[in-house]
Every structure is written in structure tokens, then in C-alpha cells.
Amino acid sequence: MEPPAFHPPSCDEAVISTNDDASYCKRSAVKLGYWKDDFLGYFVRSPERKAPEINRGYFARVKGIEMCIEKFFKKTGDKCQIINLGCGFDTLYWRLREMGHMITNFVELDFPTVTARKCYQIKRNKILLEKIHVEDGEVRLSPTDLHSSNYHIVGVDLRNIDEVALKLQQSEIDFTVPTIFLAECVLVYIESQNCHNLLKWFGSNFKSAVFVNYEQVNMNDRFGEVMLNNLRQRGCSLAGVESCISLDTQISRFLNCSWHGARAWDMVQIYNSIPAPERSRVERIEMLDEAELLTQLFQHYCISVAWIGELFQDIEITVEKRLSSLNID
Ligand SMILES: C[S@@+](CC[C@H](N)C(=O)[O-])C[C@H]1O[C@@H](n2cnc3c(N)ncnc32)[C@H](O)[C@@H]1O
């Protein structure tokens, strides 16, 4: 039996399909041992092996976000909420559970087409299901949404704030609990005005929050132009690209929406902040065909962090100083 089909407008279909690309790339890297993820294989099967630069890029992306989350856990312990925007088939909830974390609440949002597929896999898989904490044994289900006591996944268009507010309410989000928002390659697909409204709504409703955003940067140079053209040729409108021009535009996107502060680092800096033994380990997995290509890729992605309230304002990363920008020789 297949999960129920939902038919989004064709302009959204290309955006939705970016989840398949991301999931296949992550699975390729996991299979080679870049990082451990015992759960991704339940959502994505038999990937083709991706180029070493792609695998290393995805490693930096996943590791960079994980490092941010670890920093926040040091402040909040498990008494926090995570809201994963445009979650795709991300397995963070299960990876955290495996590490022994039981956070107050974890909510995932994506288009109904994507959440229906994710719900379907969760429902039919005992290992995924048993990690979902259920106090009274009850999991509430619809074709696109799943609610348990501390894990929720809901189908919603992030451009529709009323719907987002309703879905967060159904997911028992508490505006007073410290909250980590995650968006991994998501905001770039959302029209600037809609994104502004969404960030503003979050900023004015949550008392203590941090936003971790991974996406493109330096999009107005030649390499950026080629990246954008490739995506556009696949029918993917990059409606929010104007915030991806520089680290400054990434930061000001949040400050213009009344977030209290923001910082941003390109992936060269993030990669160099990963502990040296971990970098050495992954650098031994595969030889890079084109070291320069990886550097360029890293220069065109970034992680920005924004905050509301005081809890998270001292976030910093420690970038190791090196002669070459990347340890890829
Ligand atoms: C590149 S994928 C990334 C998936 C996941 N965050 C990851 O990194 O593995 C982008 C995701 O954002 C979702 N997305 C983009 N625009 C959205 C919107 N307006 N409403 C809901 N989801 C959206 C897509 O459906 C897709 O799953």
C-alpha cells in the first residue's frame, strides 16, 4: 500500500522534490560512514554514491547544525522545544532519542505531500514508532499529521501563518519554553514577504528562542549564479534568494523581523570549527577529486543563528586558524 497522494501546485512540486535530493545525498554520506544515522534508511533506500565533495559538504551541514544544537542543550538541558521547519525526512528526533535526549517537545512541519510520506513510514515501522514517547499509549493520526506526547509532525504551507499557528497549537507548543527553530535549505524557497511575516510572527510570539538556518550565501558571484541557474532549470523558484546575497543579508533578514540579534558563518568557517580529530577521520574516508570545488561549495553555504531573549546571545563558534582555508590536502 502506498501513502495517500496529495497534489500540490506544480510550482511547489519542484521545491518538494528537493527533499528527495537532500535525503539521497545524506544517505550516500551515511552509507560511507561520514556520520551515523540508523534511521534515515527507513525513509530513503539504496542511494547512488555521490561525489566526495557532495558527501563532505553534507557532513559539514549536518555536523554544523548538530554543534549548534549541542551548544543550546548546554543552556537548556532537555527542557526545550525544537521546531523543524521544512523537515523533509530529517531524522534528528530519532538520533536525539538514541543519544538519550527526551526534550519537552519536537515539532516537524513540511508540505502535506512530504509529511504524508513521512507519517506513512513512521506508522509502519516499529523501530521509528517505539522511539516516539507515548505516556498514555495514544498516537493521534491523520494521513498527513501525527501527534504523540512529545513528537508531532504536521502538514502545512509555511507561507500560511494562520495555518502554521493552528498546527503549532495542535502540537501543544508552549511559547514560554526555550525553543530552537531549524531550517535546513528551506527559507530560500519562500517568498521574501512571506518569510518576513513568518519570522516576525515567531519573533513576537516566542519569549526565548534561537533560529538555526542553513542555506545558500554569496549568490551574486559567478559560482552562485551557476548554482541558481541549475536549480531554476529544474523548475525550482528561489523566491527568497535576496537574503542569500551575503552573510550580512542573512543577518539582517532576522534583525528586520525584530529578532534581537544574529550571527552568520560560511561553511569554510563552520568546517574549521569541527574538532580536528573528527575532520581527520572524515578526510580519510574518500580522496577528493576536486578540492577547489569543495572550497567553493563551502563558500556558498552558511549557517546563521538568530535569537530572541538573552539565553542564546553569546553563541560563538571557534574557528581553528590554518594556513589553508580547509584541511583537504
Ligand atoms: C531541501 S529540502 C530540505 C529538507 C530537510 N530540511 C533536510 O535538510 O534534509 C527543503 C524542504 O523544505 C520544504 N518546504 C519548502 N517550502 C515550504 C513551504 N512553503 N511550506 C512547507 N515546507 C516547505 C520542502 O517541502 C522540502 O521538504
The ligand as a MOL file (V3000), in Angstrom:
LIG
                    3D

  0  0  0     0  0            999 V3000
M  V30 BEGIN CTAB
M  V30 COUNTS 27 29 0 0 0
M  V30 BEGIN ATOM
M  V30 1 C 15.9970 20.9770 0.5050 0
M  V30 2 S 14.6580 20.2320 1.3570 0 CHG=1
M  V30 3 C 15.3840 20.0620 2.9670 0
M  V30 4 C 14.7340 19.0250 3.8330 0
M  V30 5 C 15.3720 18.8950 5.2360 0
M  V30 6 N 15.3210 20.1630 5.9420 0
M  V30 7 C 16.7950 18.4220 5.0950 0
M  V30 8 O 17.7040 19.2540 5.1320 0
M  V30 9 O 17.0030 17.2170 4.9470 0 CHG=-1
M  V30 10 C 13.5380 21.6180 1.5750 0
M  V30 11 C 12.2590 21.2450 2.3080 0
M  V30 12 O 11.5310 22.4470 2.6010 0
M  V30 13 C 10.1650 22.1900 2.3700 0
M  V30 14 N 9.4820 23.4790 2.0980 0
M  V30 15 C 9.8770 24.4600 1.2480 0
M  V30 16 N 8.9540 25.4480 1.2150 0
M  V30 17 C 7.9690 25.0980 2.0820 0
M  V30 18 C 6.7210 25.6970 2.4720 0
M  V30 19 N 6.2950 26.8510 1.9520 0
M  V30 20 N 5.9420 25.0360 3.3640 0
M  V30 21 C 6.3370 23.8370 3.8770 0
M  V30 22 N 7.5120 23.2260 3.5440 0
M  V30 23 C 8.2960 23.8430 2.6470 0
M  V30 24 C 10.1710 21.2670 1.1580 0
M  V30 25 O 8.9610 20.5740 1.0060 0
M  V30 26 C 11.3490 20.3460 1.4780 0
M  V30 27 O 10.9770 19.2230 2.2260 0
M  V30 END ATOM
M  V30 BEGIN BOND
M  V30 1 1 1 2
M  V30 2 1 2 3
M  V30 3 1 2 10
M  V30 4 1 3 4
M  V30 5 1 4 5
M  V30 6 1 5 6
M  V30 7 1 5 7
M  V30 8 2 7 8
M  V30 9 1 7 9
M  V30 10 1 10 11
M  V30 11 1 11 12
M  V30 12 1 11 26
M  V30 13 1 12 13
M  V30 14 1 13 14
M  V30 15 1 13 24
M  V30 16 1 14 15
M  V30 17 1 14 23
M  V30 18 2 15 16
M  V30 19 1 16 17
M  V30 20 1 17 18
M  V30 21 2 17 23
M  V30 22 1 18 19
M  V30 23 2 18 20
M  V30 24 1 20 21
M  V30 25 2 21 22
M  V30 26 1 22 23
M  V30 27 1 24 25
M  V30 28 1 24 26
M  V30 29 1 26 27
M  V30 END BOND
M  V30 END CTAB
M  END
